[in-house]
Amino acid sequence: MPTVTYHHPDADPDVVEAEDGTSVMRTAVGHGVPGIVGECGGQAMCATCHVYVREEYLDGLPEISDDEDEMLDCTTAPRDDERSRLSCQLKCGTHFDRLEVDVPPSQV
């Protein structure tokens, strides 16, 4: 089962087992992980699921789509051109079996 670790700015990390094919955003929301809002439900239309992927996990991820790239310009926390992703666009088990992300201090 895929595992996602959500590192928080001022708290211990949340380590969550995810269902194959479920997004990092849905996994967080479904397990009550703080800091991931997902207002649009995973349609890449709100940027409230922004995360910073830890460097050692970047190579295995799919390329950023044009829609995701555009939404990353609208994040509340500063965009990091190398590490910023919308967690709704990252599918557990499809793109990775293990992932670690840093949750920004704010989403809205």
Residue pairs with C-beta under 8 A, 6 or more apart in sequence:
1 17
1 18
1 19
1 20
1 93
2 17
2 18
2 19
2 20
2 92
2 93
2 96
2 97
2 98
2 99
3 15
3 16
3 17
3 18
3 97
3 98
3 99
4 15
4 16
4 18
4 24
4 27
4 28
4 92
4 98
4 99
4 100
4 101
5 13
5 14
5 15
5 16
5 99
5 100
5 101
6 13
6 14
6 15
6 16
6 28
6 33
6 35
6 36
6 51
6 101
6 103
7 13
7 54
7 100
7 101
7 102
7 103
8 14
8 34
8 35
8 103
9 102
9 103
9 104
9 105
11 34
14 28
14 31
14 33
14 34
16 27
16 28
16 31
16 33
18 24
18 27
18 92
18 93
19 27
19 92
19 93
20 92
20 93
20 94
21 91
21 92
21 93
21 94
22 30
22 91
22 92
22 93
23 42
23 87
23 88
23 89
23 90
23 91
23 92
24 49
24 51
24 87
24 88
24 90
24 91
24 92
24 99
24 101
25 36
25 38
25 42
25 49
25 86
25 87
25 88
25 90
26 38
26 42
26 88
27 33
27 92
28 35
28 36
28 38
28 49
28 87
29 36
29 37
29 38
33 103
34 103
35 103
35 104
35 105
35 107
36 48
36 49
36 51
36 87
36 103
36 107
37 46
37 48
37 49
37 107
37 108
38 46
38 48
38 49
38 87
38 88
39 46
39 48
39 108
40 46
40 48
40 88
42 49
42 88
43 88
44 65
44 67
44 68
44 71
44 86
44 88
44 89
45 67
45 71
46 71
47 71
47 72
47 74
47 75
47 76
47 86
47 107
48 107
48 108
49 86
49 87
49 88
49 107
50 72
50 75
50 76
50 77
50 84
50 85
50 86
50 87
50 104
50 107
51 84
51 85
51 86
51 87
51 101
51 102
51 103
51 104
52 80
52 83
52 84
52 85
52 101
52 102
52 104
53 61
53 83
53 84
53 85
53 90
53 99
53 100
53 101
54 83
54 100
54 101
54 102
55 82
55 83
56 100
57 96
57 98
57 99
57 100
58 82
58 83
60 95
60 96
61 85
61 90
61 95
61 96
62 89
62 90
62 95
64 72
64 85
64 89
65 89
68 85
68 86
68 89
71 86
72 79
72 84
72 85
72 86
73 79
75 84
75 104
75 107
76 104
76 106
76 107
76 108
77 104
77 105
77 106
77 107
83 102
85 101
87 101
90 96
90 99
92 99
